[in-house]
Amino acid sequence: MLDSTMTALAAAGGLAVARAAGTDAWAGIRQAVARWFGRGDEERERAELARLDQTAVALTGPGGDAALRARIDEEASWRTRFEMLLESLDEARRREAVAQLQALVEGHGAAPDIGGISVAGPGATSVVGSYESHGATINISEVHGGLWQGAPGGPTPPAPPQG
């Protein structure tokens, strides 16, 4: 089982893939993600490149609600794939893979505004700071409360209740 930091990192990886499709950043992140999953196995890396190409096709189609659903689906799919690979590794290899995934996410500018992240419950993410997902910026004033949705630089959340 992964701790909340690793789960959050897997979520950031899924977000990075979904955000990069169809942008100038795609070629770089596509190669980096394929290498990360390939773990030195060229055949597996080629299979990951093909899977990433399918993601790009799914995310560069028509806009609207279908595009939003596709982005949500692809982000969740890649998050799950990152989690599954991390869970399959022994402790030493997992530490190495976590460091590499962290560098991948940071190196591709995938999560510039992410503060401290923790995950609780199926599909739930809580953040201290700003977190962009599915095209909306979420600002959270504390780990377990104060959810405020808005645009970057927009209104700030109300102060959390004191007491």
N, C-alpha and C positions, 0 to 999 in steps of 0.2 A: 504494500500500500504506500502511496506517495504522501509526503507531508504537504501542507498547504502551500509552501513556497514552490515546490516542484509542480503542483497542480496549477498554480498561478502562472508559472513559467510556460507550461504546456498551453495554457489559455492565451498567453501573449504570443506564442509561436503560431497558434491557429489564427489569431487576429492578424499577425504579420503577413501570413500567406494570403488571407482574404483581402487585406487592404492593398497588397502589392499587385495583384492580378490586374492587368490592363494598364499599368503605369510604367514609367521609365525604370522603376526599381525592380520590375518583375524578373528580368534576366539574372540579376545578381542574387536575389533571394531564391529563385528557382534552383540555381546551381548550389547554393549554400544548403538549402533544405535537403536536396537530393543527396549531397555528400554526407550530411548529418545522418540521414536514415540509412544510407548505404554502408556506413561504418567500414569503409575500405573494400567493400565487395562491389566491383564494377557492374555486375549483372543486376544487383539489387538497386544500385544507383540509377541505372537506365530505367528500371521499372518505376522508380520514384519520379524520374523526369516525365515519364508517360502519364503517371497519375497527376502530377502537377499541371501538365498540359491539359488534361481533362478539367481540372479545376479552373484554369484560365478560360477555357471555352464556356464553362458554366457561368462564369462571372462577367463575361464580356458580351453577353446576349442582350436582349431587350431590357429596358429600364422598368421603373414602377415597382409594384408589389412583388412581381415575380423576381426581379433583381434583388430585392431586399431578402426575400425567402431564400434565394440561392446563396447569398452572402452569409446568412445565418447558418444555413446547412453546411456550407463549406468550412466556415470558421469552426463549427462544432465538430465536424468530421476530422479536421486536422488537429484540433485540440485533443480529441480522443486518440488519434494515431500517435501523437507525441507522448501522451500519458502511457499508452500501451507499450511503446518501446522502452520508456524509462522504467516501467514496472518489470519488464522482462530482463533487465540487466542486474548483474550482481552489484554489490555495494560500491566496489572500486570503479567499475566501468560506469555505474550510474553517476557517481560524482564527476567523472570526466565528461560524460554526456551532458550533465546539467551545466557545467562550465562552458562547454561548447555551444549549447543552446542559448545560454545567457548572452554569450558573445555574438551569436547570430542575430538575436533579437535586437540587441543594442547596436550592433554594427550596421544594421539595415534601417535604422531609424524607425523601427516598427512600433516602438512604445515610448515616444519622447515625453509624454505627460503622465506616465503611470507613476503613482506614488506607491505606498506600501499596499500590497494586495494579499488578501486571504480569501479562501473559498470555504463556504459552509453549505452543505446540502447539494443535491443534484442540480448542476447548472448554475448555481448561485455564485456571484462574485461580489466582494465588497472591497472598496479601495479607499485609501486616504490620499486625497489629491484629485487629479482628473484622470478619467479613463474614457477612451473613445471606443465605442462598439456599435456596429450597425449604423454608422453615420451620425450618431448622437453622442454628444459629450456629456458625461455624467460626472458631477462634482460631489464628493462625499466628505462631509466635515469630520466624521469619525468612523471608526471601523464598523460599529454596529448600529449606526443610525444617521439621521440627518441627510437622507438622500435628496439631492437637488439636481434636476436635469436642466441644462441650459447650454448656450453656445459659449465657445471659448471667449473669455474676456467679458462675458455677460454678467448677469446679476449673481451676487454671492448668496450662498445659502443662509437662512436665518441661523442665529446662534443656537446651539443645542440647549435644551432645558437644563437649568442649574438645579442641583438639589440632590 
